Amino acid sequence: MASIEGAITDLQIINRTDDKGAPLPASGEFKFHTKNPASIWTVKVTPDQVQGGIYRQLETMQSDPNGWGLKPVLLNIEYYEGANVARQMDWKGFRLNSIAATEKK
């Protein structure tokens, strides 16, 4: 996990179903624009974070992707990898750990 500065765009709720069509708890994802190195990551937000109010906090930090400037935020993001042996699928990506706290002096 690392504290990384970037900008949030394209924040959205993701509704998924299980194999039998039953709804799973809503999760979220957003695009995170970093400067150094310059890249755009897709970051996942867990269902617990959506229910716990972190998703609402991210909405206030979101930048307009069509605007002139992106609003910088500091987030704690972790990289994850996993595999589903039965389905022969690998997955990897970025997941939001928390919103970084900043102290003003």
C-alpha positions, 0 to 999 in steps of 0.5 A: 500500500502506498499514499499516492497523489492523483485526481479522481474521475469517472466515479461509478457504482458497480452492480453485479450478480453471482452465478445464479443471478442473485444481486451482490453488494454494490461496489464502485470504481473510478479512474485515478490520474497520476502525474509521476509516472503519468498514467491512469489506473482503474481503482476498485472500491469495496462494498464495505467502503460504499456502505461505510460512506467512503464512496460519498467522500470520493464524490466530493473529491471527484474532478470534472474530466472535461474541465481545465484542471484536475483536483489533486487528492491523496489516497492510500491505494494497494495493488492486488493479484489473485487467481480462480483456479477452477475458472482458470482466471487471473485478476490483478489491479488497484484497490482503495485502502483508505483516504490519506489524512493530511495534517495542516501546520 
